[in-house]
Amino acid sequence: MGILTWTWILVGITFALYIGIAIWARAGSSKEFYVAGGGVPPILNGMATAADWMSAASFISLAGIVSFGGYDGSVYLMGWTGGYVLLALLLAPYLRKFGKFTVPDFIGDRYYSNIARIVAVIAALIVSFTYVAGQMRGVGIVFSRYLEVSIDNGVYIGMAIVLFYAVLGGMKGITYTQVAQYCVLIFAFMVPAIFISIQMTGNPIPQIGFGAAGEDGVYLLDKLDGLHAQLGFSEYTSGGKSMMDVFAITLALMAGTAGLPHVIVRFFTVPKVRDARKSAGWALLFIAILYTTVPAVAVFARVNLIETVSEQKYAELPEWFANWEKTGLLGFDDKNKDGKIQYNANSATNELTIDRDIMVLANPEIAKLPNWVIALVGAGGLAAALSTAAGLLLVIASSISHDLFKKILMPTISEKGELIAARASAAVAVVIAGYFGINPPGFVAAVVALAFGLAAASFFPAIVLGIFDKRMNKEGAIAGMVIGLALMLFYMLKFKFGIFDGGKTAVAGLKSSWWFGISPEGFGTIAMVVNFVISVVISRITAAPPENVQDIVENIRIPSGAGEASAH
């Protein structure tokens, strides 16, 4: 059977599974819609968290970044993995004990202020919409290649699927769907990695294979450094980023992880605080399986790509090249009219353009793996993108219906009314997410990195200080969040999109004009530090929080009786 037939079969089976689970686990109350009734077992919550966490950026784009950036791309691995450890150890158990549905709910109650709640809602919406844009783009890319539709139509199909199971099932439906999606995505990522590792090095363990020697006796990393040298690229195993930028991006991704509302809410779905810790451990194990494999996949894909296309006659290239050309994500411009592909670091002579988001998806085709494996990767990419998109849409829906309507605008709204508002909010959010998926601000992982920077700049200081600083008050938290978020937005819009100078900065990519030599992806670190400083200073020169709030802060750090905490 061909790739298209296999894709229809595998995608059809997985989508039927997701929709069936959504119908079986549909939410009947606001508590089930927001936190799955608070009764998800730790191991299942760990799988769901891993699926929620490992988005299209992890599955589709991360290996592409590492493949093209080499050592520099490793900052994403370090930041995202380290961030999850930070979240699991520093924040998750305390937030679970506080017992709220959402991050804006925590901030609104901890800082005894509806203004703080509104600021948190705005931050959650900005972060979530920035993040979900990358997911919908990932869905469009997968559909465009494997189902042979346009990227725009692929986004529309993804919107319809997410809308169905997110709106119907809420967190309860999403949780059990994400368990299935984790199984699909990890199987889809590992199977081709194992195949290619055996093919290139004879070792079935990719993590060991990419550091081993091939049939010619040359270590893969040495071979890749040699290929890069021939083509004028910098050494794969050495970095070009400044140490300051590497540090800033890593810290921004770590703090952003610990401030992401769609990940934090997962810890509200377990029965007890000790279960939050257990599910964090399980999630870390499930995440590590993919993240430790990414560097291997990146090396395999890069070596295969260069050896397959460089100096090859265009007319004799295998079918996969033409298939990806149709999507517009791969292109050949025969500048010297010799019919051969010149692929090198010189923009004047380079004839090949490659969207880094295709590396994982195209890798099995380049390696000539069986058609069912190629189709499986497509199904895995969809599972990764849809699982995170659903989690983000739930954050958007709950921020509007619970934190805005229920807590501020319509306190007397009924349970049924709140559920209707949540579903309507999710429906509107899907439409907006689809628009950003069709008109993305960059490749998948870059967009997602900006979302992490926004989360670090806004939520992380407010959550950390809210847990560990009794003296932290509403004035400090509000000022810190507003200034941190505004600073990150300004920097992102100026240096990523050129909003304030007619696009000159963004188009030229003028690194010399970056503040402190830090890229937009890393600037969340600076904005976060500013947030911390402003929050602490203002809280010390204004009135202390009420005694009952200080007592709450004391209580959430005490482990005794933690199992009794419950959402309300």
For each residue, the residues with C-beta under 8 A, 3 or more apart:
1: 5 6 9 371 372
2: 5 6 371
3: 6 7 146 365 371 374 375
4: 7 8 146 147 148
5: 1 2 8 9
6: 1 2 3 9 10 371 372 374 375 376
7: 3 4 10 11 146 147 375 378 379
8: 4 5 11 12 147
9: 1 5 6 12 13 375
10: 6 7 13 14 372 375 376 378 379
11: 7 8 14 15 146 147 375 378 379 382
12: 8 9 15 16
13: 9 10 16 17
14: 10 11 17 18 180 181 184 379 382 383
15: 11 12 18 19 161
16: 12 13 19 20
17: 13 14 20 21 180
18: 14 15 21 22 161 165 177 180 181 386
19: 15 16 22 23 161 164 165
20: 16 17 23 24
21: 17 18 24 25 165 169 173 176 177 180
22: 18 19 25 26 164 165 168 169 173 177
23: 19 20 26 168 169
24: 20 21 176
25: 21 22 169 172 173 175 176 177
26: 22 23 168 169 170 172 173
27: 32 33 168 169 170 171 172 173 419
28: 32
29: 32 33 37 415 419
30: 33 34 402 415 418 419 422
31: 34 35 37 38 101 567
32: 27 28 29 35 36 37 170 171 172
33: 27 29 30 170 171 172 398 419 422
34: 30 31 101 102 170 171 265 268 394 398 402 422 567
35: 31 32 38 101 171 265 268 269 567
36: 32 39 40 170 171 172 174 175 269
37: 29 31 32 172 269
38: 31 35 268 269 270 271 566 567
39: 36 269 270 271
40: 36 44 45 48 175 269 270 271 279
41: 44 45 270 275
42: 45 46 270 275 278 279 282
43: 46 47 278 279 282
44: 40 41 47 48 175 176 179
45: 40 41 42 48 49 175 266 267 269 270 275 279 282 283
46: 42 43 49 50 278 279 280 281 282 283 285 286
47: 43 44 50 51 178 179 182 183 282 283 286
48: 40 44 45 51 52 174 175 176 178 179 182 266 269
49: 45 46 52 53 263 266 267 279 280 282 283 286
50: 46 47 53 54 182 283 286 287
51: 47 48 54 178 179 181 182 185 383 384 387 388
52: 48 49 55 178 262 263 266 387 388 391
53: 49 50 58 84 263 283 287 388
54: 50 51 58 59 182 185 287 290 384 387 388
55: 52 58 59 131 134 135 138 384 385 387 388 389 448
56: 59 60 61 134 135 137 138 139 381 384 385 388 444 448
57: 60 61 62 134 138 444 445 447 448 449
58: 53 54 55 61 62 80 290 291 294 384
59: 54 55 56 62 138 185 189 290 360 380 381 383 384 385
60: 56 57 64 138 141 142 357 360 361 381 384 385 444
61: 56 57 58 64 65 134 138 356 357 360 443 444 445 448
62: 57 58 59 65 66 73 76 77 80 294 445
63: 66 67 294 297 298 301 359 360 363
64: 60 61 67 68 298 301 356 357 358 359 360 443 445
65: 61 62 68 69 73 76 356 445
66: 62 63 69 70 73 74 76 77 294 295 298
67: 63 64 73 297 298 299 301 302 305 356 359
68: 64 65 73 302 356 359
69: 65 66 72 73
70: 66 73 74 228 234 235 236 237 238 239
71: 74 236 237 238 239
72: 69 75 239 240 241 246
73: 62 65 66 67 68 69 70 76 77 298
74: 66 70 71 77 78 295
75: 72 78 79 241 246 249 250 253
76: 62 65 66 73 79 80 249 253 445 449
77: 62 66 73 74 80 81 291 294 295
78: 74 75 81 82 250 253
79: 75 76 82 83 249 250 251 252 253 254 256 257 452
80: 58 62 76 77 83 84 253 254 257 291
81: 77 78 84 85 287 288 291
82: 78 79 85 86 250 253 254 257
83: 79 80 86 87 253 254 255 256 257 258 452
84: 53 80 81 87 88 257 263 283 284 287
85: 81 82 88 89 284
86: 82 83 89 90 91 254 255 257 258
87: 83 84 90 91 92 257 258 260 263 264 280
88: 84 85 92 277 280 281 283 284
89: 85 86 92 280
90: 86 87 258 464
91: 86 87 94 95 258 264 463 464 467
92: 87 88 89 95 96 264 267 276 277 280
93: 96 97 267 273 276 277 562
94: 91 97 98 467 556 557
95: 91 92 98 100 103 106 264 267 268 463 467
96: 92 93 99 267 268 270 273 276 565
97: 93 94 273 555 556 562 565
98: 94 95 106 109 110 552 556 565
99: 96 268 565 566 567 568
100: 95 105 106 109 268 567
101: 31 34 35 105 265 268 398 402 567
102: 34 105 106 124 261 265 395 398 399 402 403
103: 95 106 107 120 124 259 261 264 265 459 463
104: 107 108 117 120 121 124 261 399 403
105: 100 101 102 108 109 117 402 403 407
106: 95 98 100 102 103 109 110 463 466
107: 103 104 110 111 116 117 119 120 459 462 463 466 477
108: 104 105 111 113 114 116 117 120 403 407
109: 98 100 105 106 112 552
110: 98 106 107 466 549 552 553
111: 107 108 116 462 466 472 473 474 477 478 545
112: 109 116 474 545 546 549
113: 108 116 117 474 478
114: 108 117 118 407 408
115: 118 119 474 478
116: 107 108 111 112 113 119 120 462 474 477 478 481
117: 104 105 107 108 113 114 120 121 403 407 408
118: 114 115 121 122 404 408
119: 107 115 116 122 123 478 481 482 485
120: 103 104 107 108 116 117 123 124 403 458 459 462 481
121: 104 117 118 124 125 399 400 403 404
122: 118 119 125 126 485
123: 119 120 126 127 454 455 458 459 481 485
124: 102 103 104 120 121 127 128 261 395 396 399 459
125: 121 122 128 129 396 399 400
126: 122 123 129 130 454 458 485 489
127: 123 124 130 131 260 261 451 454 455 458 459
128: 124 125 131 132 261 262 392 393 395 396 399 429 451
129: 125 126 132 133 396 429 432 433 436
130: 126 127 133 134 447 450 451 454
131: 55 127 128 134 135 260 262 388 392 447 448 451
132: 128 129 135 136 388 389 392 393 396 429 433 436 437
133: 129 130 136 137 433 436 437 440 441 447
134: 55 56 57 61 130 131 137 138 440 444 445 447 448 451
135: 55 56 131 132 138 139 385 386 388 389 392 433 437 444
136: 132 133 139 140 155 158 159 385 389 433 434 436 437 438
137: 56 133 134 140 141 151 155 357 436 437 440 444 447
138: 55 56 57 59 60 61 134 135 141 142 357 381 384 385 444
139: 56 135 136 142 143 154 155 157 158 382 385 386 389 437
140: 136 137 143 144 151 152 153 154 155 158 437 438
141: 60 137 138 144 145 151 154 327 329 357 358 361 381 444
142: 60 138 139 145 146 154 361 378 381 382 385
143: 139 140 146 147 149 151 153 154 155 157 158 382
144: 140 141 147 148 149 150 151 153 154 327 329
145: 141 142 148 323 324 327 329 358 361 378
146: 3 4 7 11 142 143 375 378
147: 4 7 8 11 143 144 154 157
148: 4 144 145 326
149: 143 144 153 154 157
150: 144 153 154
151: 137 140 141 143 144 154 155 327 328 438
152: 140 155 156 438
153: 140 143 144 149 150 156 157
154: 139 140 141 142 143 144 147 149 150 151 157 158
155: 136 137 139 140 143 151 152 158 159 434 437 438
156: 152 153 159 160 434
157: 139 143 147 149 153 154 160 161
158: 136 139 140 143 154 155 161 162 382 385 386 389 434 437
159: 136 155 156 162 163 430 431 433 434 437
160: 156 157 163 164
161: 15 18 19 157 158 164 165 386
162: 158 159 165 166 386 389 390 393 430
163: 159 160 166 167 426 427 430
164: 19 22 160 161 167 168
165: 18 19 21 22 161 162 168 169 173 174 177 390
166: 162 163 169 170 173 174 389 390 393 394 397 426 430
167: 163 164 170 423 426 427 430
168: 22 23 26 27 164 165 173
169: 21 22 23 25 26 27 165 166 172 173 174 176 177
170: 26 27 32 33 34 36 166 167 173 174 394 422
171: 27 32 33 34 35 36 174 175 265 269 394
172: 25 26 27 32 33 36 37 169 175 176
173: 21 22 25 26 27 165 166 168 169 170 176 177
174: 36 48 165 166 169 170 171 177 178 387 390 391 394
175: 25 36 40 44 45 48 171 172 178 179 269
176: 21 24 25 44 48 169 172 173 179 180
177: 18 21 22 25 165 169 173 174 180 181 387 390
178: 47 48 51 52 174 175 181 182 387 390 391
179: 44 47 48 51 175 176 182 183
180: 14 17 18 21 176 177 183 184 383
181: 14 18 51 177 178 184 185 383 384 386 387
182: 47 48 50 51 54 178 179 185 186 286 383 387
183: 47 179 180 186 187
184: 14 180 181 187 188 379 380 383
185: 51 54 59 181 182 188 189 290 380 381 383 384 387
186: 182 183 189 190 286 289 290 380
187: 183 184 190 191 376 380
188: 184 185 191 192 376 377 379 380 381 383
189: 59 185 186 192 193 290 293 297 360 377 380
190: 186 187 193 194 206 289 290 293
191: 187 188 194 195 373 376
192: 188 189 195 196 297 363 364 367 369 373 374 376 377
193: 189 190 196 197 206 293 296 297 300
194: 190 191 197 198 204 205 206
195: 191 192 198 199 364 367 369 373
196: 192 193 199 200 206 297 300 304 363 364 367 369
197: 193 194 200 201 203 204 205 206 209 210 296 300
198: 194 195 201 202 203 204 209
199: 195 196 367
200: 196 197 209 214 220 300 303 304
201: 197 198 209 210 212 213 214 220
202: 198 212 215
203: 197 198 208 209 212
204: 194 197 198 209
205: 194 197 208 209
206: 190 193 194 196 197 209 210 293 296 297 300
207: 210 292 293 295 296
208: 203 205 211 212
209: 197 198 200 201 203 204 205 206 212 220 296
210: 197 201 206 207 220 221 295 296 299 300
211: 208 219 220 221
212: 201 202 203 208 209 219 220
213: 201 216 217 218 219 220
214: 200 201 217 218 219 220 223
215: 202
216: 213 223
217: 213 214
218: 213 214 222 223 226
219: 211 212 213 214 222 223
220: 200 201 209 210 211 212 213 214 223 224 299 300 303
221: 210 211 224 225 236 237 299
222: 218 219 225 226
223: 214 216 218 219 220 226 227 303
224: 220 221 227 228 236 237 299 302 303
225: 221 222 228 229 235 236 237
226: 218 222 223 229 230
227: 223 224 230 231 303 306 307 310
228: 70 224 225 231 233 234 235 236
229: 225 226 232 233 235
230: 226 227
231: 227 228 306 310 343 344 345
232: 229 344 345 346
233: 228 229 236 344 345
234: 70 228 238 240 345
235: 70 225 228 229 238
236: 70 71 221 224 225 228 233 299 302
237: 70 71 221 224 225
238: 70 71 234 235
239: 70 71 72 246
240: 72 234
241: 72 75 245 246 249 519
242: 245 246 517
243: 246 247
244: 247 248 516 517 518
245: 241 242 248 249 517 518 519 522
246: 72 75 239 241 242 243 249 250
247: 243 244 250 251 522 525
248: 244 245 251 252 516 518 519 522 523 525 526
249: 75 76 79 241 245 246 252 253 449 519 521 522 525
250: 75 78 79 82 246 247 253 254 522
251: 79 247 248 254 255 456 522 525 528
252: 79 248 249 255 256 449 452 453 456 521 522 523 524 525 528
253: 75 76 78 79 80 82 83 249 250 256 257 449 452 456
254: 79 80 82 83 86 250 251 257 258 456
255: 83 86 251 252 258 259 455 456 460 524 525 528
256: 79 83 252 253 259 260 451 452 453 454 455 456 460 524
257: 79 80 82 83 84 86 87 253 254 260 263 452 455
258: 83 86 87 90 91 254 255 460 463 464
259: 103 255 256 264 455 456 458 459 460 463
260: 87 127 131 256 257 263 264 451 452 455 459
261: 102 103 104 124 127 128 264 265 395 399 455 459
262: 52 128 131 265 266 388 391 392 394 395
263: 49 52 53 84 87 257 260 266 391
264: 87 91 92 95 103 259 260 261 267 268 463
265: 34 35 101 102 103 171 261 262 268 269 391 394 395 398
266: 45 48 49 52 262 263 269 279 283 391
267: 45 49 92 93 95 96 264 270 276 279 280
268: 34 35 38 95 96 99 100 101 264 265 567
269: 35 36 37 38 39 40 45 48 171 175 265 266
270: 38 39 40 41 42 45 96 267 275 276 278 279
271: 38 39 40 275
272: 275 276 562 563 565
273: 93 96 97 276 277 559 562 563 565
274: 277 278 562 563
275: 41 42 45 270 271 272 278 279
276: 92 93 96 267 270 272 273 279 280
277: 88 92 93 273 274 280 281
278: 42 43 46 270 274 275 281 282
279: 40 42 43 45 46 49 266 267 270 275 276 282 283
280: 46 49 87 88 89 92 267 276 277 283 284
281: 46 88 277 278 284 285
282: 42 43 45 46 47 49 278 279 285 286
283: 45 46 47 49 50 53 84 88 266 279 280 286 287
284: 84 85 88 280 281 287 288
285: 46 281 282 288 289
286: 46 47 49 50 182 186 282 283 289 290
287: 50 53 54 81 84 283 284 290 291
288: 81 284 285 291 292
289: 186 190 285 286 292 293
290: 54 58 59 185 186 189 190 286 287 293 294
291: 58 77 80 81 287 288 294
292: 207 288 289 295
293: 189 190 193 206 207 289 290 296 297
294: 58 62 63 66 77 290 291 297 298
295: 66 74 77 207 210 292 298 299
296: 193 197 206 207 209 210 293 299 300
297: 63 67 189 192 193 196 206 293 294 300 301 360 363
298: 63 64 66 67 73 294 295 301 302 359
299: 67 210 220 221 224 236 295 296 302 303
300: 193 196 197 200 206 210 220 296 297 303 304 363 367
301: 63 64 67 297 298 304 305 359 360 362 363 366
302: 67 68 224 236 298 299 305 306 359
303: 200 220 223 224 227 299 300 306 307
304: 196 200 300 301 307 308 363 366 367
305: 67 301 302 308 309 354 359 362 366
306: 227 231 302 303 309 310 343
307: 227 303 304 310
308: 304 305 312 317 318 366
309: 305 306 312 317 321 341 343 352
310: 227 231 306 307 341 342 343
311: 340 341 342 343
312: 308 309 316 317 340 341
313: 316 317 339 340
314: 317 332 334 339 340 341
315: 339
316: 312 313
317: 308 309 312 313 314 321 322 341
318: 308 321 365 366 368
319: 322 323
320: 323 324 362 365 366
321: 309 317 318 324 325 330
322: 317 319 325 326
323: 145 319 320 326 327 365
324: 145 320 321 327 329 330 358 362
325: 321 322 328 330 331 332
326: 148 322 323
327: 141 144 145 151 323 324 330 358
328: 151 325 331
329: 141 144 145 324 354 355 357 358
330: 321 324 325 327 352 353 354 355 358 362
331: 325 328 352 353
332: 314 325 341 351 352 353
333: 351 353
334: 314 337 338 339 351
335: 342 349 351
336: 342 349 351
337: 334
338: 334
339: 313 314 315 334
340: 311 312 313 314
341: 309 310 311 312 314 317 332 351 352
342: 310 311 335 336 349 350 351 352
343: 231 306 309 310 311 350 351 352
344: 231 232 233 349 350
345: 231 232 233 234 350
346: 232 349 350
347: 350
348:
349: 335 336 342 344 346
350: 342 343 344 345 346 347
351: 332 333 334 335 336 341 342 343
352: 309 330 331 332 341 342 343
353: 330 331 332 333
354: 305 329 330 358 359
355: 329 330 358 443
356: 61 64 65 67 68 359 443
357: 60 61 64 137 138 141 329 361 443 444 445
358: 64 141 145 324 327 329 330 354 355 361 362
359: 63 64 67 68 298 301 302 305 354 356 362 363
360: 59 60 61 63 64 189 297 301 363 377 381
361: 60 141 142 145 357 358 377 378 381
362: 301 305 320 324 330 358 359 365 366
363: 63 192 196 297 300 301 304 359 360 366 367 377
364: 192 195 196 367 369 373 374 377
365: 3 318 320 323 362 368 369 374
366: 301 304 305 308 318 320 362 363
367: 192 195 196 199 300 304 363 364
368: 318 365
369: 192 195 196 364 365 373 374
370: 373 374
371: 1 2 3 6 374 375
372: 1 6 10 375 376
373: 191 192 195 364 369 370 376 377
374: 3 6 192 364 365 369 370 371 377 378
375: 3 6 7 9 10 11 146 371 372 378 379
376: 6 10 187 188 191 192 372 373 379 380
377: 188 189 192 360 361 363 364 373 374 380 381
378: 7 10 11 142 145 146 361 374 375 381 382
379: 7 10 11 14 184 188 375 376 382 383
380: 59 184 185 186 187 188 189 376 377 383 384
381: 56 59 60 138 141 142 185 188 360 361 377 378 384 385
382: 11 14 139 142 143 158 378 379 385 386
383: 14 51 59 180 181 182 184 185 188 379 380 386 387
384: 51 54 55 56 58 59 60 138 181 185 380 381 387 388
385: 55 56 59 60 135 136 138 139 142 158 381 382 388 389
386: 18 135 139 158 161 162 181 382 383 389 390
387: 51 52 54 55 174 177 178 181 182 185 383 384 390 391
388: 51 52 53 54 55 56 131 132 135 262 384 385 391 392
389: 55 132 135 136 139 158 162 166 385 386 392 393 433
390: 162 165 166 174 177 178 386 387 393 394
391: 52 174 178 262 263 265 266 387 388 394 395
392: 128 131 132 135 262 388 389 395 396 433
393: 128 132 162 166 389 390 396 397 426 429 430 433
394: 34 166 170 171 174 262 265 390 391 397 398 426
395: 102 124 128 261 262 265 391 392 398 399
396: 124 125 128 129 132 392 393 399 400 425 426 429
397: 166 393 394 400 401 422 423 425 426 429
398: 33 34 101 102 265 394 395 401 402 403 422
399: 102 104 121 124 125 128 261 395 396 402 403 404
400: 121 125 396 397 403 404 405 421 422 425
401: 397 398 404 405 406 418 419 421 422 424 425
402: 30 34 101 102 105 398 399 405 406 407 418 422
403: 102 104 105 108 117 120 121 398 399 400 406 407 408
404: 118 121 399 400 401 407 408 409
405: 400 401 402 408 409 410 413 418 421
406: 401 402 403 410 411 413 418
407: 105 108 114 117 402 403 404 411
408: 114 117 118 403 404 405 411
409: 404 405
410: 405 406 413 417
411: 406 407 408
412:
413: 405 406 410 417 418 421
414: 417 418
415: 29 30 418 419
416: 419 420
417: 410 413 414 420 421
418: 30 401 402 405 406 413 414 415 421 422
419: 27 29 30 33 401 415 416 422 423
420: 416 417 423 424
421: 400 401 405 413 417 418 424 425
422: 30 33 34 170 397 398 400 401 402 418 419 425 426
423: 167 397 419 420 426 427
424: 401 420 421 427 428
425: 396 397 400 401 421 422 428 429
426: 163 166 167 393 394 396 397 422 423 429 430
427: 163 167 423 424 430 431
428: 424 425 431 432
429: 128 129 132 393 396 397 425 426 432 433
430: 159 162 163 166 167 393 426 427 433 434
431: 159 427 428 434 435
432: 129 428 429 435 436
433: 129 132 133 135 136 159 389 392 393 429 430 436 437
434: 136 155 156 158 159 430 431 437 438
435: 431 432 438 439
436: 129 132 133 136 137 432 433 439 440 441
437: 132 133 135 136 137 139 140 155 158 159 433 434 440
438: 136 140 151 152 155 434 435
439: 435 436
440: 133 134 137 436 437 443 444 447
441: 133 436 447 450 496 497
442: 446 447 450 496
443: 61 64 355 356 357 440 446 447
444: 56 57 60 61 134 135 137 138 141 357 440 447 448
445: 57 61 62 64 65 76 134 357 448 449
446: 442 443 449 450 521
447: 57 130 131 133 134 137 440 441 442 443 444 450 451
448: 55 56 57 61 131 134 444 445 451 452
449: 57 76 249 252 253 445 446 452 453 521
450: 130 441 442 446 447 453 454 492 496 520 521
451: 127 128 130 131 134 256 260 447 448 454 455
452: 79 83 252 253 256 257 260 448 449 455 456 524
453: 252 256 449 450 456 457 488 492 520 521 522 523 524 525 527
454: 123 126 127 130 256 450 451 457 458 485 488 489 492 524
455: 123 127 255 256 257 259 260 261 451 452 458 459 460 524
456: 251 252 253 254 255 256 259 452 453 459 460 488 524 525 527 528
457: 453 454 460 484 485 487 488 524 527 528 531
458: 120 123 126 127 259 454 455 462 481 484 485 488 531
459: 103 107 120 123 124 127 259 260 261 455 456 462 463 481
460: 255 256 258 259 455 456 457 463 464 528 531
461: 464 465 480 481 484 528 531 532 535
462: 107 111 116 120 458 459 465 466 477 480 481 531 535
463: 91 95 103 106 107 258 259 264 459 460 466 467
464: 90 91 258 460 461 467 468
465: 461 462 468 469 472 476 477 532 535 536 539
466: 106 107 110 111 462 463 469 472 477 553
467: 91 94 95 463 464 553 556 557
468: 464 465 557
469: 465 466 472 536 539 553
470: 545 550 553 554
471: 539 540 544 545
472: 111 465 466 469 476 477 535 536 539 545
473: 111 476 477 539 542 543 544 545
474: 111 112 113 115 116 477 478 545
475: 478 479 538 539 542 543
476: 465 472 473 479 480 534 535 536 537 538 539 540 542
477: 107 111 116 462 465 466 472 473 474 480 481 535 539
478: 111 113 115 116 119 474 475 481 482
479: 475 476 482 483 534 535 538
480: 461 462 476 477 483 484 530 531 532 534 535 538
481: 116 119 120 123 458 459 461 462 477 478 484 485 531
482: 119 478 479 485 486
483: 479 480 486 487 530 531 534
484: 457 458 461 480 481 487 488 527 528 530 531 534
485: 119 122 123 126 454 457 458 481 482 488 489 527
486: 482 483 489 490
487: 457 483 484 490 491 526 527 530
488: 453 454 456 457 458 484 485 491 492 523 524 527
489: 126 454 485 486 492 493
490: 486 487 493 494 500
491: 487 488 494 495 515 520 523 526 527
492: 450 453 454 488 489 495 496 497 520 523
493: 489 490 496 497 499 500
494: 490 491 497 498 499 500 501 505
495: 491 492 498 505 506 513 514 519 520 523
496: 441 442 450 492 493 506 520
497: 441 492 493 494 503 506
498: 494 495 501 502 503 504 505 506 507
499: 493 494 503
500: 490 493 494
501: 494 498 504 505
502: 498
503: 497 498 499 506 507
504: 498 501 507 508 510
505: 494 495 498 501 508 510 513
506: 495 496 497 498 503 509
507: 498 503 504
508: 504 505
509: 506
510: 504 505 513 514
511: 514 517 519
512:
513: 495 505 510
514: 495 510 511 517 518 519
515: 491 518 523 526
516: 244 248 526
517: 242 244 245 511 514
518: 244 245 248 514 515 522 523 525 526
519: 241 245 248 249 495 511 514 522 523
520: 450 453 491 492 495 496 523
521: 249 252 446 449 450 453 524
522: 245 247 248 249 250 251 252 453 518 519 525
523: 248 252 453 488 491 492 495 515 518 519 520 526 527
524: 252 255 256 452 453 454 455 456 457 488 521 527 528
525: 247 248 249 251 252 255 453 456 518 522 528 529
526: 248 487 491 515 516 518 523 529 530
527: 453 456 457 484 485 487 488 491 523 524 530 531
528: 251 252 255 456 457 460 461 484 524 525 531 532
529: 525 526 532 533
530: 480 483 484 487 526 527 533 534
531: 457 458 460 461 462 480 481 483 484 527 528 534 535
532: 461 465 480 528 529 535 536
533: 529 530 536 537
534: 476 479 480 483 484 530 531 537 538
535: 461 462 465 472 476 477 479 480 531 532 538 539
536: 465 469 472 476 532 533 539 540
537: 476 533 534 540 541
538: 475 476 479 480 534 535 541 542
539: 465 469 471 472 473 475 476 477 535 536 542
540: 471 476 536 537
541: 537 538
542: 473 475 476 538 539
543: 473 475
544: 471 473 550
545: 111 112 470 471 472 473 474 549 550
546: 112 549 550
547: 550 551
548: 551 552
549: 110 112 545 546 552 553
550: 470 544 545 546 547 553 554
551: 547 548 554 555
552: 98 109 110 548 549 555 556
553: 110 466 467 469 470 549 550 556 557
554: 470 550 551 557 558
555: 97 551 552 558
556: 94 97 98 467 552 553
557: 94 467 468 553 554
558: 554 555 561 562
559: 273 562
560:
561: 558 564 565
562: 93 97 272 273 274 558 559 565
563: 272 273 274
564: 561
565: 96 97 98 99 272 273 561 562
566: 38 99
567: 31 34 35 38 99 100 101 268
568: 99
